[in-house]
Amino acid sequence: MLKNDYICEIKLDYLLIKILKFNIMKKYSLLMLVAMFLFMGNVRAQEEVILLEDDFSAYTVGNKIASESNAAGNDWWTTWSNNPGGAEDGVIAEYEGNKCAYLESGNDQVLRLAGSQSGVYDLEFDILVPEGKSGYFNILHKFAGANSKWAMQAYLHITSDGGNSDYYNPGHGTVHAGSNGTADVACVFDQWMHFRLHVDTDADKAQYYYTVEGGEEILVCEWQWSLDSFGDAVVDRVLDAMNFFPPMAESAYYLDNFKCTRIGGETAPELVFNPEAIDEEVPADDSKTITISIENEGTSIGDYSAWVDYGVGQGGSGNEQVISYAIDPISSPSGLSWTAEEPVKFEVASLFPATAYGNSVMGTYITHAAYAFFEWQDANGNLTSILEPGTDLIFRIYGQGNNGNPGEVLAEKVISQSQVVYNDYTMVEFDEPVALTGFDVYVALEMTAAVSGTAMNLDGSGQAVQGYGDLYRTNNGAFLSITENAGTNYGNWCLFMLCQGTPVVGGYATLNKTNGSLAIGASDEVKVTLSTIGLTPNQTYEAAVKFVTNAPAQPIVNVPITLKVGGENIAENVVETYNVYPNPTTGAVTVEGDNINYIAVYNSVGQLVNVVKNVNNTVDMSSYENGVYFFNIVDNAGQSALQRVVVAK
């Protein structure tokens, strides 16, 4: 009996051996310890959960990867164009008696992942590149074809400058992860290379590990997970997909043993908003600020974007209004050109915050968009090839996203080059109009420029609304300011949106910030300023602060706003701090007072028409029509006072 008990002890781990020796004569001890052992194993199993695993051993050699996977009931494999079985779909091959995937030029394989922005994950796989070949793979924050968002990009036997100059370079592989050219991997031929990508969305951190056969695992680089692949901006934290793509004519490689593992339990943010509603009475021609606090009581980072939603008015085809930063007519447009070895696909955009379209089109519908194309001549007087032949153009309307980036595509219209009108605006009508209710909206156009072509047309005014009217991007990264990156002010894009319908009253509630991220246990504040300038006394106005979050239990949170406008006009009571003269005026107005930061000028219906910041605190009103205006005078401490100013010429 003692011998048998001792044999049982050897079969358990060392910790259980020691405990068993003290309980060797008790029949129930072994059962308890076995139960404990199983429980501990259970805990360990829960710490690492394999979400996806594919070694291709069950596939048929010669068949298409995504087609075969889908037929087996697994929809994780697809292609860039979502066309399993098509030309982009790679094949199942056999290498030294082992089944694996084989990709060559023309294939564009996509592996769908968890699509989660919380939790910790390991992505592992093996790649073998034959002698003389090359390869590439990436991780996507968002898989949506041309609208995808790249989280990192890795080349194999290729050096990339992050632009349009990628060249075959045996033994080297450029990595773009949170920056351009983050690292170089020492690639090998005809050997299996093992890759492990560790993604901690809760800590907003990712790591790239690399191992060659017989070698030790090497940490190649570490980066902020939420950045795009070139580090231009924070774009997202979602782990959505991987893309395996042979980028050159001679590119080809084998892929095997893919595994996606979640490490630790499921996590999620949980956001608490206070107050849950805003109900305020504010005197006429006055303002008041209310703070909405946000607490993250969850187990992952919480993200939100916010805007004031005013709803919609009556639709219809009347009351058309063009919203644009470009001057009209465009008399001296600017054209930007570049030198590239390949045609360049890029997107230009104008961002219209709610403060930019204000009361003018609030509550109407975006029905059309337009862009002005111009013909340009080369040194010999010949018209240049502006667009790459055979490529389409895509107009888009984007909603508000996180971190100052565009959100979802709200409308899209594809046109061919034959529909382009030169030296005038090319206008498209969207199939479904977009209700403009208070969010920041992007109007954009994607096109492909020919090598050394010119397709980036700005109004040449030299007065770009930098960061709003002059945005562009390549490789579907973050939108950047052309003025900031080119170092020259070329003006605004010749781009506009056409709105139709009856506007609603809006603009009376503004937010000090429109997006944010909260670490676990952190808090944030969004200040809502209610202004009754231009509103009717003794009337009630209703809107809502709309929060779009990444919290699964609360993707949309509305904080209703009820604003009651008082009958008493106290504007004259709050301006004693400042002396404003002359008033009435026919031209310049001087504001006397200490520590003035800036002066915001509003018209009689509450639209912001100018922001003045100069040494003398003078405001030139000579170009304004006769009527009543309001100066919101803000000091260096953020305190404000309102002054009514009359223009009478």
Residue pairs with C-beta under 8 A, 6 or more apart in sequence:
2 24
5 20
5 24
5 30
8 20
8 30
9 16
9 17
9 20
9 21
10 17
12 20
12 33
12 37
13 37
16 33
16 36
16 37
19 29
19 33
20 29
20 30
20 33
23 29
23 30
23 33
46 265
47 263
47 264
47 265
48 261
48 262
48 263
49 261
49 262
50 259
50 260
50 261
51 113
51 114
51 121
51 260
51 261
51 262
52 76
52 111
52 113
52 258
52 259
52 260
53 258
53 259
53 260
54 69
54 74
54 76
54 77
54 258
54 259
55 99
55 100
55 256
55 257
55 258
56 65
56 92
56 99
56 100
56 101
56 256
57 99
58 72
59 65
59 68
59 69
59 92
59 99
60 68
60 92
61 92
61 93
61 94
61 99
62 91
62 92
63 91
63 92
64 84
64 85
64 89
64 90
64 91
64 92
65 77
65 89
65 90
65 91
65 92
65 101
65 109
66 77
66 78
66 79
66 84
66 85
66 89
66 109
67 84
67 85
67 89
68 92
69 75
69 76
69 77
69 84
70 77
70 84
75 112
76 111
76 112
76 113
77 84
77 109
77 110
77 111
77 112
78 84
78 110
78 112
79 86
79 88
79 89
79 107
79 108
79 109
79 110
80 88
80 108
80 109
80 110
80 145
80 243
80 245
81 88
81 108
81 145
82 145
83 89
87 106
87 107
88 106
88 107
88 108
88 109
89 107
89 109
90 101
90 102
90 103
90 104
90 107
90 109
90 244
90 255
91 101
91 102
92 99
92 100
92 101
92 102
93 99
93 100
93 101
93 102
93 254
94 100
95 102
95 128
95 254
98 256
100 254
100 255
100 256
101 109
101 244
101 254
101 255
101 256
102 252
102 253
102 254
102 255
103 109
103 135
103 244
103 245
103 246
103 252
103 253
103 254
103 255
104 246
104 251
104 252
105 246
105 248
105 249
105 250
105 251
105 252
106 246
107 244
107 245
107 246
108 243
108 245
109 243
109 244
109 245
109 255
110 143
110 241
110 242
110 243
110 244
111 241
111 242
111 243
111 244
111 258
112 143
112 240
112 241
113 121
113 123
113 239
113 240
113 241
113 242
113 260
114 121
114 239
114 260
114 262
115 238
115 239
115 240
115 241
116 201
116 238
116 239
117 201
117 236
117 237
117 238
117 239
117 300
117 301
117 303
117 550
118 201
118 202
118 266
118 267
118 268
118 269
118 299
118 300
118 301
118 550
119 201
119 202
119 262
119 264
119 266
119 267
119 300
120 198
120 199
120 200
120 201
120 202
120 203
120 262
120 263
120 264
121 198
121 199
121 200
121 201
121 239
121 260
121 261
121 262
121 263
122 196
122 197
122 198
122 199
122 259
122 260
122 261
122 263
123 139
123 195
123 196
123 197
123 198
123 199
123 242
123 258
123 259
123 260
124 194
124 195
124 196
124 197
124 257
124 258
124 259
124 260
124 261
125 194
125 195
125 255
125 256
125 257
125 258
125 259
126 192
126 193
126 194
126 195
126 255
126 256
126 257
127 135
127 137
127 156
127 192
127 193
127 195
127 253
127 254
127 255
127 256
128 190
128 191
128 192
128 193
128 253
128 254
128 256
129 135
129 156
129 157
129 187
129 188
129 189
129 190
129 193
129 252
129 253
129 254
130 189
130 190
130 252
130 253
130 254
131 189
131 190
132 189
132 250
133 157
133 189
133 246
133 250
133 251
133 252
133 253
134 155
134 156
134 157
134 158
134 168
134 246
134 247
134 248
134 250
134 251
134 252
134 253
135 155
135 156
135 157
135 158
135 244
135 246
135 247
135 251
135 252
135 253
136 153
136 154
136 155
136 156
136 158
136 244
136 245
136 246
136 247
136 251
137 153
137 154
137 156
137 195
137 242
137 243
137 244
137 245
138 150
138 151
138 152
138 153
138 154
138 229
138 242
138 243
138 245
139 150
139 151
139 152
139 197
139 199
139 239
139 241
139 242
140 148
140 149
140 150
140 151
140 240
140 241
140 242
140 243
141 149
141 150
141 151
141 228
141 235
141 236
141 237
141 238
141 239
141 240
142 148
142 149
142 236
142 238
142 240
143 240
143 241
143 243
146 345
146 394
146 446
146 476
147 409
147 476
148 243
148 476
149 228
149 235
149 236
149 476
149 477
150 176
150 228
150 229
150 475
150 476
150 477
151 177
151 206
151 225
151 227
151 228
151 229
151 236
151 239
152 175
152 176
152 177
152 178
152 197
152 206
152 208
152 223
152 229
153 160
153 175
153 176
153 177
153 229
154 173
154 174
154 175
154 176
154 177
154 185
154 195
154 208
155 166
155 173
155 174
155 175
155 247
156 173
156 185
156 187
156 193
156 253
157 168
157 169
157 170
157 171
157 172
157 173
157 187
157 189
158 166
158 167
158 168
158 169
158 172
158 173
158 174
158 247
158 248
158 251
159 166
159 167
159 169
159 172
159 173
159 174
159 184
160 166
160 174
160 176
160 181
161 180
161 181
162 176
162 180
162 181
162 230
163 340
163 474
164 340
164 341
164 342
164 344
165 341
166 247
166 248
168 248
168 250
170 187
170 189
171 186
171 187
171 188
172 184
172 185
172 186
172 187
173 184
173 185
173 186
173 187
174 181
174 183
174 184
174 185
175 181
175 182
175 183
175 184
175 185
175 208
175 220
175 221
176 182
176 229
176 230
177 183
177 206
177 208
177 221
177 223
177 229
178 206
178 223
178 224
178 227
178 229
178 231
179 223
179 230
179 231
180 230
180 231
182 221
182 223
183 208
183 220
183 221
185 210
185 220
187 193
188 212
191 212
191 213
192 213
192 256
193 210
193 211
193 212
193 213
194 210
194 211
194 212
194 217
195 208
195 209
195 210
195 211
196 209
196 210
196 211
196 217
197 206
197 207
197 208
197 209
198 206
198 207
198 209
199 206
199 225
199 239
200 206
200 225
201 225
201 237
201 238
201 239
201 300
201 301
202 267
202 299
202 300
202 301
202 520
204 224
204 225
204 226
204 237
204 301
205 222
205 223
205 224
205 225
206 222
206 223
206 224
206 225
207 219
207 221
207 222
208 219
208 220
208 221
208 222
209 217
209 218
209 219
209 220
210 217
210 218
210 220
211 217
211 218
223 231
224 234
225 237
226 234
226 235
226 236
226 237
226 403
227 233
227 234
227 235
228 235
228 477
228 478
229 475
229 477
230 475
230 477
232 477
232 478
232 480
233 403
233 404
233 405
233 477
233 478
233 480
234 402
234 403
234 405
235 403
235 405
235 477
235 478
236 402
236 405
237 301
237 303
237 550
244 255
246 252
246 253
267 298
267 299
267 300
268 298
268 299
268 300
268 551
268 552
268 553
269 296
269 298
269 299
269 300
269 301
269 302
269 303
269 518
269 520
269 549
269 550
269 551
270 296
270 297
270 298
270 299
270 302
270 551
270 553
270 554
271 294
271 295
271 296
271 297
271 298
271 302
271 304
271 518
271 547
271 549
271 551
271 554
271 557
272 294
272 295
272 296
272 297
273 292
273 293
273 294
273 547
273 557
273 559
274 292
274 293
274 295
275 290
275 292
275 559
276 559
277 559
277 560
277 561
277 562
278 290
278 292
278 528
278 530
278 545
278 559
278 560
278 561
278 562
279 562
280 288
280 290
280 530
280 562
280 563
280 564
281 563
281 564
281 565
281 566
282 288
282 530
282 531
282 532
282 563
282 564
282 565
282 566
283 532
283 565
283 566
283 567
283 568
283 569
283 570
284 532
284 535
284 537
284 565
284 566
284 567
284 568
284 569
284 570
284 571
285 532
285 533
285 569
285 570
285 571
285 630
285 642
285 644
286 531
286 532
286 566
286 570
286 571
286 574
286 642
287 529
287 530
287 531
287 532
287 533
287 632
287 640
287 642
288 529
288 530
289 527
289 528
289 529
289 530
290 527
290 528
290 530
291 525
291 526
291 527
291 528
292 525
292 526
292 527
292 528
292 545
292 559
293 523
293 524
293 525
294 302
294 304
294 516
294 518
294 523
294 524
294 525
294 526
295 518
295 523
296 302
296 518
296 519
296 520
296 521
296 522
296 523
297 521
298 520
298 551
299 520
300 520
301 517
301 518
301 519
301 520
302 517
302 518
302 549
302 550
302 551
303 402
303 515
303 516
303 517
303 518
303 549
303 550
304 402
304 515
304 516
304 517
304 518
304 547
304 548
304 549
304 550
305 400
305 401
305 402
305 407
305 514
305 515
305 547
305 548
306 511
306 513
306 514
306 515
306 526
306 545
306 546
306 547
306 548
307 354
307 400
307 438
307 439
307 440
307 511
307 514
307 545
307 546
308 354
308 438
308 506
308 509
308 510
308 511
308 528
308 543
308 544
308 545
308 546
308 561
309 437
309 438
309 439
309 543
309 544
309 545
309 546
309 558
310 362
310 363
310 437
310 438
310 504
310 505
310 506
310 543
311 363
311 437
311 504
311 543
312 363
312 364
312 365
312 435
312 436
312 437
312 501
312 504
313 363
313 364
313 501
313 502
313 503
313 504
314 501
314 502
315 365
315 433
315 500
315 501
315 502
316 500
316 501
316 502
317 500
318 500
318 501
318 502
319 364
319 500
319 501
319 502
319 503
320 498
320 499
320 500
321 360
321 361
321 364
321 498
321 499
321 500
322 328
322 496
322 497
322 498
322 499
323 352
323 356
323 357
323 360
323 361
323 496
323 497
323 498
323 499
324 350
324 492
324 495
324 496
324 497
325 350
325 464
325 465
325 468
325 469
325 492
325 493
326 372
326 458
326 459
326 461
326 469
326 491
326 492
326 493
326 494
326 495
326 496
327 459
327 461
327 463
327 491
327 492
330 372
330 459
330 460
330 494
332 460
333 372
333 374
333 457
333 458
333 459
333 460
333 494
334 457
334 458
334 459
334 460
334 490
334 491
335 374
335 376
335 454
335 456
335 457
336 454
336 456
336 458
336 482
336 486
336 490
337 384
337 452
337 453
337 454
338 344
338 449
338 452
339 451
339 452
340 451
340 452
341 451
342 451
343 388
343 391
343 448
343 449
343 450
343 451
343 453
344 448
344 449
344 453
344 474
345 391
345 446
345 447
345 448
345 449
345 474
346 446
346 447
346 448
346 449
346 456
346 472
346 473
346 474
347 396
347 444
347 445
347 446
347 447
347 472
347 473
347 474
347 476
347 479
348 371
348 444
348 445
348 456
348 471
348 472
348 493
348 495
349 398
349 406
349 442
349 443
349 444
349 445
349 471
349 472
349 473
349 479
349 493
349 495
350 442
350 443
350 444
350 468
350 469
350 471
350 492
350 493
350 495
350 496
351 440
351 441
351 442
351 467
351 468
351 469
351 471
351 479
352 440
352 441
352 442
352 443
352 468
352 497
353 440
353 468
353 514
354 362
354 438
354 439
354 440
354 506
354 507
355 507
355 510
355 608
356 468
357 436
357 441
357 499
358 506
358 507
358 606
358 607
358 608
359 503
359 505
359 506
359 507
359 605
359 606
359 607
360 503
360 607
361 436
361 499
361 503
362 436
362 437
362 438
362 503
362 504
362 505
362 506
362 507
363 435
363 436
363 437
363 501
363 502
363 503
363 504
363 506
364 436
364 499
364 500
364 501
364 502
364 503
365 433
365 434
365 435
365 436
365 499
365 500
365 501
366 397
366 411
366 430
366 433
366 434
366 436
366 441
366 443
366 497
366 498
366 499
367 429
367 430
367 433
367 498
367 499
367 500
368 427
368 428
368 429
368 430
368 497
368 498
369 395
369 397
369 413
369 427
369 428
369 430
369 443
369 445
369 495
369 496
369 497
369 498
370 425
370 426
370 427
370 428
370 495
370 496
370 498
371 395
371 425
371 426
371 445
371 457
371 493
371 494
371 495
372 423
372 424
372 425
372 426
372 457
372 494
372 495
373 386
373 420
373 421
373 422
373 423
373 424
373 426
373 455
373 457
374 422
374 423
374 457
375 383
375 384
375 386
375 422
375 423
376 383
376 384
376 386
376 454
377 383
377 384
378 384
384 452
384 453
384 454
385 450
385 453
386 449
386 450
386 453
386 454
386 455
387 393
387 417
387 420
387 447
387 448
387 449
387 450
387 453
387 455
388 448
388 449
388 450
388 453
389 417
389 450
390 417
391 417
391 447
391 448
392 414
392 415
392 416
392 417
393 414
393 415
393 416
393 417
393 420
393 445
393 446
393 447
394 412
394 413
394 414
394 415
394 445
394 446
394 447
395 412
395 413
395 415
395 428
395 430
395 443
395 444
395 445
396 409
396 411
396 412
396 413
396 442
396 443
396 444
396 445
396 446
397 409
397 410
397 411
397 412
397 430
397 434
397 441
397 442
397 443
397 444
397 497
398 406
398 407
398 408
398 409
398 410
398 441
398 442
398 444
399 406
399 407
399 408
399 409
399 410
399 439
399 441
399 442
400 406
400 407
400 439
400 440
400 441
400 514
400 548
401 407
401 408
401 515
402 515
402 517
403 515
403 517
404 515
405 478
405 479
406 442
406 444
406 479
407 548
410 434
410 441
411 430
411 431
411 432
411 433
411 434
412 430
413 428
413 429
413 430
413 431
415 426
415 428
419 426
420 426
425 494
425 496
427 498
433 500
434 441
436 499
438 506
438 543
438 546
439 546
440 514
441 497
442 471
442 479
443 495
443 496
443 497
444 495
445 495
447 455
449 455
449 456
456 472
456 482
457 493
457 494
458 464
458 470
458 482
458 490
458 491
458 492
458 493
458 494
459 491
459 492
459 493
459 494
460 490
460 491
461 491
461 492
462 489
462 490
462 491
463 489
463 491
463 492
464 470
464 481
464 482
464 483
464 489
464 490
464 491
464 492
465 492
466 481
466 483
466 484
466 489
467 481
467 484
469 491
469 492
469 493
470 481
470 482
470 483
470 490
470 491
470 492
470 493
471 479
471 480
471 481
471 482
471 493
472 479
472 480
472 482
473 479
473 480
482 490
483 489
483 490
505 535
505 541
506 543
507 606
507 607
507 608
508 530
508 531
508 532
508 533
508 534
508 535
508 541
508 543
508 563
508 606
509 528
509 529
509 530
509 531
509 543
509 545
509 561
509 563
510 528
510 529
510 531
511 526
511 527
511 528
511 529
511 545
512 526
512 527
512 529
513 526
513 527
516 524
516 526
518 524
526 545
528 545
528 561
530 561
530 563
531 606
531 632
532 563
532 565
532 566
533 602
533 606
533 630
533 632
533 642
534 602
534 603
534 604
534 605
534 606
534 607
534 630
535 541
535 563
535 565
535 606
536 565
537 565
537 566
537 567
537 569
538 565
538 566
538 567
539 564
539 565
540 562
540 563
540 564
540 565
541 561
541 562
541 563
541 565
542 560
542 561
542 562
542 563
543 560
543 561
543 563
544 558
544 559
544 560
544 561
545 558
545 559
545 561
546 556
546 557
546 558
547 556
547 557
547 558
547 559
548 555
548 556
549 555
549 556
549 557
571 630
571 642
571 643
571 644
572 644
574 641
574 642
575 633
575 641
575 642
575 643
577 593
577 641
578 591
578 592
578 593
578 596
578 633
578 641
578 643
579 591
579 592
579 593
580 589
580 590
580 591
580 592
580 631
580 643
580 645
581 589
581 590
581 592
582 589
583 589
583 643
583 645
583 646
584 645
584 646
584 647
584 648
585 621
585 645
585 646
585 647
585 648
586 621
586 622
586 647
586 648
586 649
587 620
587 621
587 622
588 618
588 619
588 620
588 621
588 622
589 618
589 619
589 620
589 621
589 631
589 645
590 616
590 617
590 618
591 599
591 617
591 618
591 619
591 631
591 633
591 643
592 617
593 617
593 633
593 635
594 635
595 635
595 636
595 637
596 617
596 633
596 634
596 635
596 636
597 613
597 634
597 635
597 636
597 638
598 611
598 612
598 613
598 634
599 611
599 612
599 613
599 617
599 619
599 631
599 632
599 633
599 634
600 608
600 610
600 611
600 612
600 631
600 632
600 634
601 608
601 609
601 610
601 611
601 612
601 619
601 629
601 630
601 631
601 632
602 608
602 609
602 629
602 630
602 632
603 609
603 627
603 629
603 630
604 627
604 628
604 629
604 630
609 624
609 629
610 619
612 618
612 619
619 631
621 629
621 645
621 647
624 647
625 647
626 647
626 648
626 649
627 646
627 647
628 644
628 645
628 646
629 644
629 645
629 646
629 647
630 642
630 643
630 644
630 645
631 642
631 643
631 645
632 640
632 641
632 642
633 640
633 641
633 642
633 643
634 640
